[in-house]
Amino acid sequence: MYSAQQLNRARQLAYLHSGIALSDNKDIMIGNRLDKLKRALQQENVDTVLTAIENGNHIEAFISAFTTNKTNFFREDFHFEDLWHRVAKQAIDEGKGLKVYSSAASTGEEPYSILMTLENSKHLFNAPYFNYSLLATDIDTNVLAHCGRGIYEWNKIEGDFPDWIKPSEYFMRRTHPEKNGEYLVKIKEALGRKVKFEQFNLMSNPYPFKSSEFDVIFCRNVLIYFNQDDQNSILKKLFTALRIGGTLYLGHSESPLTLAPYVERCGQNIFIKVKEFA
Ligand SMILES: C[S@@+](CC[C@H](N)C(=O)[O-])C[C@H]1O[C@@H](n2cnc3c(N)ncnc32)[C@H](O)[C@@H]1O
């Protein structure tokens, strides 16, 4: 439906604005994303749309159309188990707090799962004064708006929670305004206030973080969208922001690549920083 030239223009724009590398076998996907973008911009002509993006217009809509936002609560739940069993426990035992960064927050399921896990650790280890902060970023402003609302369809998420989490402690129920007999749930305000959502492009250079700023970084299921050089460069910048002894969680098909000599693996895609990158 789209010409090779149109697909290539879209491919170049995706790389330019987000670092997302779309290989030659992704033509069908690019076509679907262009359809989505045309609908979002209420435009029929793809060349008009591509020219507008090339001229610096509608960049946010373009990024939203080209990002893949698939996520769920407690995805790869062993990461959250490690976060309370090991990381939160150690911090509480040492009387310290935690600074956590969720670097590809999507629609909020990952950062809110982190918050529930840390709140749960307070109850579990009888540590009501356990202090933590959470920064959650994404490049896509649409998903960040969803994060801010913190509203989810209960029937889509009810299967996501491990047995050690009681969703009713963290969500308020509302009747669904459009679907009879169904619920929406909204993150309780007190919990929502504990996370700061910001737009951030992982391809940025330099990063706005101090060195060793974070105790924990989640960078899951986003590196897969970048080429290997960019993955390495993103990992190095995140790594600089992670303190020695801090934990890096990666997605199921991601690896620390050139960071491998500087980390110790302590579980499935769980890495502890053991020394600075030289
Ligand atoms: C598949 S979701 C992963 C969400 C979550 N981390 C998880 O594992 O469930 C990938 C997210 O990465 C974001 N993303 C893509 N390119 C990005 C970039 N250059 N900088 C920051 N975020 C980006 C997308 O907007 C999307 O929300």
The ligand as an SDF file (V2000), in Angstrom:
LIG
                    3D

 27 29  0  0  0  0  0  0  0  0999 V2000
    7.1470   -2.2490   25.3030 C   0  0  0  0  0  0  0  0  0  0  0  0
    7.0820   -0.8190   26.3380 S   0  0  0  0  0  0  0  0  0  0  0  0
    7.8640   -1.4290   27.8090 C   0  0  0  0  0  0  0  0  0  0  0  0
    7.1600   -0.9470   29.0520 C   0  0  0  0  0  0  0  0  0  0  0  0
    7.6820   -1.5180   30.3640 C   0  0  0  0  0  0  0  0  0  0  0  0
    9.0540   -1.1150   30.6040 N   0  0  0  0  0  0  0  0  0  0  0  0
    7.5620   -3.0160   30.4000 C   0  0  0  0  0  0  0  0  0  0  0  0
    8.5720   -3.7150   30.3870 O   0  0  0  0  0  0  0  0  0  0  0  0
    6.4270   -3.5100   30.4410 O   0  0  0  0  0  0  0  0  0  0  0  0
    8.3760    0.1820   25.5920 C   0  0  0  0  0  0  0  0  0  0  0  0
    8.2650    1.6640   25.9580 C   0  0  0  0  0  0  0  0  0  0  0  0
    9.4780    2.3070   25.5700 O   0  0  0  0  0  0  0  0  0  0  0  0
    9.1620    3.6110   25.1400 C   0  0  0  0  0  0  0  0  0  0  0  0
   10.2450    4.1340   24.2870 N   0  0  0  0  0  0  0  0  0  0  0  0
   10.5160    3.8280   22.9950 C   0  0  0  0  0  0  0  0  0  0  0  0
   11.5550    4.5600   22.5510 N   0  0  0  0  0  0  0  0  0  0  0  0
   11.9490    5.3350   23.5850 C   0  0  0  0  0  0  0  0  0  0  0  0
   12.9730    6.2970   23.7460 C   0  0  0  0  0  0  0  0  0  0  0  0
   13.7920    6.6250   22.7510 N   0  0  0  0  0  0  0  0  0  0  0  0
   13.1110    6.8950   24.9610 N   0  0  0  0  0  0  0  0  0  0  0  0
   12.2700    6.5850   25.9730 C   0  0  0  0  0  0  0  0  0  0  0  0
   11.2750    5.6790   25.8830 N   0  0  0  0  0  0  0  0  0  0  0  0
   11.1120    5.0580   24.6950 C   0  0  0  0  0  0  0  0  0  0  0  0
    7.8350    3.4500   24.4060 C   0  0  0  0  0  0  0  0  0  0  0  0
    7.1290    4.6650   24.3320 O   0  0  0  0  0  0  0  0  0  0  0  0
    7.1420    2.3740   25.2510 C   0  0  0  0  0  0  0  0  0  0  0  0
    6.2360    2.9510   26.1680 O   0  0  0  0  0  0  0  0  0  0  0  0
  1  2  1  0
  2  3  1  0
  2 10  1  0
  3  4  1  0
  4  5  1  0
  5  6  1  0
  5  7  1  0
  7  8  2  0
  7  9  1  0
 10 11  1  0
 11 12  1  0
 11 26  1  0
 12 13  1  0
 13 14  1  0
 13 24  1  0
 14 15  1  0
 14 23  1  0
 15 16  2  0
 16 17  1  0
 17 18  1  0
 17 23  2  0
 18 19  1  0
 18 20  2  0
 20 21  1  0
 21 22  2  0
 22 23  1  0
 24 25  1  0
 24 26  1  0
 26 27  1  0
M  CHG  2   2   1   9  -1
M  END
$$$$
